[in-house]
């Protein structure tokens, strides 16, 4: 990351490090805790030479809505700091994921930069419901934020009209008491497609002004957001870079699958080179949907050429 910052500065740019708030409650669910956690993990102005700007603001309300007109979403919502930036360098750790099979560039763009309410819409067909009605204080923040006027306060509690609800997820993400239930009921295939549609929106105003890197090292079976980890499933491959997000994702997947499984990893030793390592871990999930759908939307091509920079002096 620091090398990327130095490169941008050398070219006359003004880089900043960014991310957006998580849907689940934790140390990345608001802008302040998020920055504090980044600093604790070594990402600060002093160490990186660039400031941290949380893309969707302090409470994930600082987002833009971009029209995409696609199968699942007509509009997508993502952090305004990314939208208004001139260019984008997307640096992703390629690894497994319990709901999408694997996560790399496309997931980092879509789920990673979507607002909290957008994340809820990606994860579920949203109709708000209480996790614990007693937690509701009747503060009316959800009423103020509801675009469809589907919420009112009755007997000092929020009441929801599901017939009016448009499923935007804003009320779930804004509740300060966490009284509403986070929903995770979307199918893996639809989740993958929704992530890609959000990534499509993120890149809509960045044509020719974005580059993508997949770090195919320490390829763990689960996502980095979990509070545990496991042994890598294959040997380290290296760092892949491209101006095509589809190509860099396909190349990362192909190169992982070309490796033998590491011993004492979650991949069965019988799953040899050329076989899909992520499907071997989660047979019911086809992460390839991310790549095929992105190509279908014209975001790039699955065809690619590998250029080894260690061997290509002039390229």
C-alpha positions as CSV (number, residue, x, y, z in Angstrom):
1,X,0.0,0.0,0.0
2,X,2.8,2.4,0.9
3,X,4.5,1.8,-2.4
4,X,1.3,2.6,-4.2
5,X,1.0,5.8,-2.2
6,X,4.6,6.8,-3.1
7,X,3.9,6.1,-6.8
8,X,0.8,8.2,-6.9
9,X,2.6,11.1,-5.1
10,X,5.5,10.8,-7.6
11,X,3.1,11.2,-10.4
12,X,1.6,14.4,-8.9
13,X,-1.5,12.8,-7.4
14,X,-3.1,13.3,-4.0
15,X,-3.7,9.7,-2.7
16,X,-5.9,8.7,0.3
17,X,-6.6,5.3,1.8
18,X,-10.3,4.4,1.9
19,X,-12.8,1.8,2.8
20,X,-16.5,1.8,3.8
21,X,-18.4,0.8,6.9
22,X,-19.4,-2.8,7.5
23,X,-23.0,-4.0,7.8
24,X,-22.4,-6.0,10.9
25,X,-21.7,-4.1,14.1
26,X,-18.1,-4.0,15.1
27,X,-14.9,-1.9,14.9
28,X,-15.5,-1.0,11.3
29,X,-19.2,-0.1,11.4
30,X,-18.7,3.7,11.8
31,X,-16.1,6.1,10.5
32,X,-14.4,6.9,13.8
33,X,-13.9,3.3,15.1
34,X,-12.8,2.4,11.5
35,X,-10.0,4.9,11.4
36,X,-8.9,3.9,14.9
37,X,-8.7,0.3,13.9
38,X,-6.8,1.2,10.7
39,X,-4.2,3.1,12.8
40,X,-3.9,0.1,15.2
41,X,-3.1,-2.1,12.2
42,X,-0.4,0.2,10.8
43,X,-2.4,2.3,8.4
44,X,-1.9,5.9,9.4
45,X,-0.6,9.1,7.8
46,X,2.7,8.7,9.7
47,X,3.3,5.2,8.3
48,X,1.7,5.5,4.8
49,X,2.2,9.1,3.8
50,X,-1.5,9.5,3.0
51,X,-4.6,10.2,5.1
52,X,-7.4,7.8,5.7
53,X,-10.8,8.9,4.4
54,X,-13.7,6.5,5.2
55,X,-15.6,6.6,1.9
56,X,-19.2,6.7,3.3
57,X,-18.5,9.0,6.2
58,X,-19.1,8.8,10.0
59,X,-22.4,6.9,10.0
60,X,-22.5,5.5,6.4
61,X,-24.8,8.3,5.3
62,X,-22.2,9.9,3.0
63,X,-22.9,8.0,-0.2
64,X,-24.0,8.6,-3.8
65,X,-26.8,6.8,-5.7
66,X,-25.8,5.8,-9.2
67,X,-28.2,4.5,-11.8
68,X,-27.2,1.1,-13.3
69,X,-30.6,-0.3,-14.5
70,X,-29.6,-3.9,-14.0
71,X,-31.3,-7.2,-13.1
72,X,-31.3,-6.8,-9.3
73,X,-30.6,-3.1,-8.8
74,X,-31.8,0.0,-10.7
75,X,-29.5,2.2,-8.6
76,X,-26.6,1.3,-6.3
77,X,-25.3,3.2,-3.3
78,X,-21.6,3.6,-2.5
79,X,-19.2,5.9,-0.7
80,X,-19.1,9.4,-2.0
81,X,-15.3,9.8,-1.4
82,X,-14.7,7.1,-4.0
83,X,-17.2,8.5,-6.4
84,X,-15.7,12.0,-6.3
85,X,-12.0,10.8,-6.5
86,X,-10.4,11.2,-9.9
87,X,-9.0,7.7,-10.1
88,X,-9.1,4.4,-8.2
89,X,-6.4,1.9,-7.2
90,X,-8.2,-1.3,-5.9
91,X,-5.8,-3.5,-3.8
92,X,-7.4,-6.8,-2.7
93,X,-6.5,-9.9,-0.8
94,X,-7.7,-12.9,-2.8
95,X,-9.1,-15.6,-0.5
96,X,-12.1,-17.9,0.2
97,X,-15.5,-16.7,1.4
98,X,-18.3,-18.6,3.2
99,X,-21.1,-17.0,1.1
100,X,-19.5,-16.1,-2.3
101,X,-16.9,-18.9,-2.6
102,X,-14.0,-16.5,-2.9
103,X,-13.5,-12.8,-2.6
104,X,-11.1,-10.6,-4.5
105,X,-11.3,-7.5,-6.7
106,X,-15.0,-7.6,-7.6
107,X,-16.1,-8.2,-4.0
108,X,-13.8,-5.5,-2.7
109,X,-15.3,-3.1,-5.2
110,X,-19.0,-4.0,-4.6
111,X,-19.4,-5.1,-1.1
112,X,-16.3,-3.3,0.1
113,X,-17.4,0.2,-1.1
114,X,-21.2,-0.1,-0.8
115,X,-22.9,1.8,2.0
116,X,-24.2,-0.1,5.0
117,X,-27.7,-0.1,3.6
118,X,-26.4,-1.2,0.2
119,X,-24.6,-4.1,1.9
120,X,-27.9,-5.1,3.5
121,X,-29.7,-5.0,0.2
122,X,-26.9,-7.2,-1.3
123,X,-27.2,-9.7,1.5
124,X,-31.0,-10.0,1.7
125,X,-34.4,-9.3,0.3
126,X,-35.0,-6.7,2.9
127,X,-38.1,-6.2,5.0
128,X,-37.2,-4.8,8.5
129,X,-38.1,-6.8,11.5
130,X,-37.2,-6.5,15.2
131,X,-34.3,-8.4,16.7
132,X,-35.5,-7.2,20.1
133,X,-38.5,-4.8,20.2
134,X,-37.5,-3.8,23.8
135,X,-34.3,-2.2,22.5
136,X,-36.3,0.4,20.5
137,X,-36.4,3.7,22.3
138,X,-38.7,5.5,19.8
139,X,-35.9,7.9,18.8
140,X,-37.5,8.1,15.3
141,X,-34.2,8.1,13.4
142,X,-35.6,5.3,11.2
143,X,-38.7,7.5,10.5
144,X,-36.6,10.4,9.4
145,X,-34.5,8.3,7.1
146,X,-37.3,6.2,5.5
147,X,-37.7,7.3,1.9
148,X,-41.0,5.5,1.5
149,X,-42.7,6.8,4.7
150,X,-43.2,3.2,5.7
151,X,-42.3,3.7,9.4
152,X,-44.1,5.5,12.2
153,X,-43.8,5.7,15.9
154,X,-46.7,4.0,17.8
155,X,-46.7,3.5,21.6
156,X,-43.1,4.8,21.6
157,X,-41.9,2.0,19.3
158,X,-41.2,2.0,15.5
159,X,-43.9,0.3,13.5
160,X,-43.3,-0.9,9.9
161,X,-45.6,-0.9,6.9
162,X,-44.1,-3.7,4.8
163,X,-46.5,-2.9,1.9
164,X,-44.9,0.5,1.5
165,X,-41.4,-0.7,2.3
166,X,-39.0,-0.5,-0.7
167,X,-36.4,-2.7,0.9
168,X,-33.6,0.0,1.0
169,X,-32.2,-1.2,4.3
170,X,-31.6,2.3,5.6
171,X,-33.6,1.7,8.8
172,X,-31.6,-1.4,9.7
173,X,-28.3,0.3,9.2
174,X,-29.2,3.6,11.0
175,X,-30.7,2.2,14.2
176,X,-28.4,3.3,17.1
177,X,-29.8,0.7,19.5
178,X,-29.4,-2.3,17.1
179,X,-33.0,-3.2,17.6
180,X,-33.6,-4.4,14.0
181,X,-32.4,-7.7,12.7
182,X,-29.6,-7.9,10.1
183,X,-30.9,-10.1,7.3
184,X,-28.7,-12.6,5.5
185,X,-31.2,-14.5,3.4
186,X,-30.0,-14.0,-0.2
187,X,-28.9,-17.0,-2.3
188,X,-25.2,-17.2,-3.0
189,X,-25.7,-16.7,-6.8
190,X,-27.9,-13.6,-6.3
191,X,-25.5,-12.3,-3.7
192,X,-22.6,-12.6,-6.2
193,X,-24.6,-10.9,-8.9
194,X,-25.6,-8.0,-6.6
195,X,-22.0,-7.5,-5.6
196,X,-21.1,-7.3,-9.3
197,X,-23.9,-4.8,-10.0
198,X,-22.6,-2.6,-7.2
199,X,-19.1,-2.9,-8.6
200,X,-20.4,-1.9,-12.0
201,X,-21.8,1.3,-10.4
202,X,-18.6,2.1,-8.6
203,X,-16.6,1.9,-11.9
204,X,-19.2,3.7,-14.0
205,X,-17.4,7.1,-13.7
206,X,-13.9,5.6,-13.6
207,X,-13.5,4.3,-17.1
208,X,-9.8,4.3,-18.0
209,X,-9.0,5.6,-14.6
210,X,-8.9,2.5,-12.4
211,X,-6.3,-0.3,-11.8
212,X,-6.8,-3.5,-9.9
213,X,-4.4,-5.7,-7.9
214,X,-5.1,-9.1,-6.4
215,X,-2.6,-10.3,-3.7
216,X,-2.8,-14.0,-4.2
217,X,-0.8,-14.8,-1.0
218,X,-1.9,-16.5,2.2
219,X,-5.0,-17.7,0.4
220,X,-7.1,-18.6,3.4
221,X,-10.4,-20.5,3.2
222,X,-12.4,-17.7,4.9
223,X,-12.8,-14.0,4.6
224,X,-10.4,-11.6,6.5
225,X,-13.4,-9.9,8.3
226,X,-13.8,-13.0,10.5
227,X,-12.2,-13.0,13.9
228,X,-10.4,-16.3,13.2
229,X,-8.2,-17.6,10.3
230,X,-6.9,-20.9,9.1
231,X,-4.0,-22.4,7.2
232,X,-3.5,-21.2,3.6
233,X,-5.1,-23.7,1.1
234,X,-2.4,-23.3,-1.6
235,X,1.2,-22.0,-1.9
236,X,1.6,-18.3,-2.5
237,X,1.2,-17.3,-6.1
238,X,2.2,-13.6,-6.1
239,X,0.6,-10.2,-7.0
240,X,-1.5,-9.8,-10.1
241,X,-2.3,-6.4,-11.6
242,X,-4.5,-5.3,-14.5
243,X,-6.7,-2.5,-15.8
244,X,-9.3,-5.1,-16.4
245,X,-11.1,-6.2,-13.1
246,X,-12.5,-9.4,-14.8
247,X,-9.2,-10.5,-16.2
248,X,-7.4,-10.0,-12.9
249,X,-10.1,-12.0,-11.0
250,X,-10.1,-14.8,-13.6
251,X,-6.3,-15.0,-13.5
252,X,-6.3,-15.2,-9.7
253,X,-8.8,-18.0,-9.6
254,X,-7.0,-19.9,-12.4
255,X,-3.7,-19.6,-10.6
256,X,-5.1,-20.7,-7.3
257,X,-6.7,-23.7,-8.9
258,X,-3.5,-24.6,-10.7
259,X,-1.7,-25.1,-7.4
260,X,-1.6,-28.3,-5.3
261,X,-3.5,-28.1,-2.0
262,X,-1.2,-27.4,1.0
263,X,-1.1,-30.1,3.7
264,X,-3.2,-29.5,6.8
265,X,-5.4,-27.1,5.0
266,X,-9.2,-27.2,4.5
267,X,-8.8,-28.6,0.9
268,X,-8.8,-32.3,0.7
269,X,-5.4,-33.7,-0.5
270,X,-7.2,-35.5,-3.4
271,X,-8.1,-32.1,-5.0
272,X,-5.2,-31.8,-7.3
273,X,-3.9,-29.0,-9.6
274,X,-6.5,-27.8,-12.1
275,X,-9.4,-28.6,-9.8
276,X,-11.5,-25.8,-8.1
277,X,-10.2,-25.4,-4.6
278,X,-13.0,-23.1,-3.4
279,X,-15.8,-25.4,-4.6
280,X,-14.0,-28.3,-2.9
281,X,-14.4,-26.4,0.4
282,X,-18.0,-25.3,-0.3
283,X,-19.5,-27.5,-3.0
284,X,-22.9,-25.6,-2.9
285,X,-21.4,-22.2,-3.8
286,X,-20.2,-21.2,-7.3
287,X,-18.1,-18.1,-6.9
288,X,-17.4,-18.1,-10.6
289,X,-20.8,-16.4,-11.0
290,X,-19.0,-13.1,-10.0
291,X,-16.6,-13.4,-13.0
292,X,-19.1,-14.6,-15.6
293,X,-21.7,-12.0,-14.7
294,X,-19.1,-9.2,-14.7
295,X,-18.1,-10.2,-18.2
296,X,-21.7,-10.3,-19.2
297,X,-22.2,-6.7,-18.0
298,X,-19.2,-5.6,-20.1
299,X,-16.9,-4.9,-17.2
300,X,-14.0,-6.7,-18.8
301,X,-12.9,-10.0,-20.4
302,X,-12.1,-13.4,-18.9
303,X,-9.3,-13.8,-21.5
304,X,-5.9,-12.6,-20.3
305,X,-2.2,-12.9,-20.9
306,X,0.2,-13.3,-18.0
307,X,3.3,-11.1,-18.2
308,X,5.9,-12.0,-15.6
309,X,7.5,-8.7,-14.6
310,X,10.5,-10.5,-13.2
311,X,11.2,-11.7,-16.7
312,X,10.0,-8.8,-18.9
313,X,12.6,-6.0,-18.7
314,X,10.9,-3.7,-21.2
315,X,7.2,-4.5,-20.6
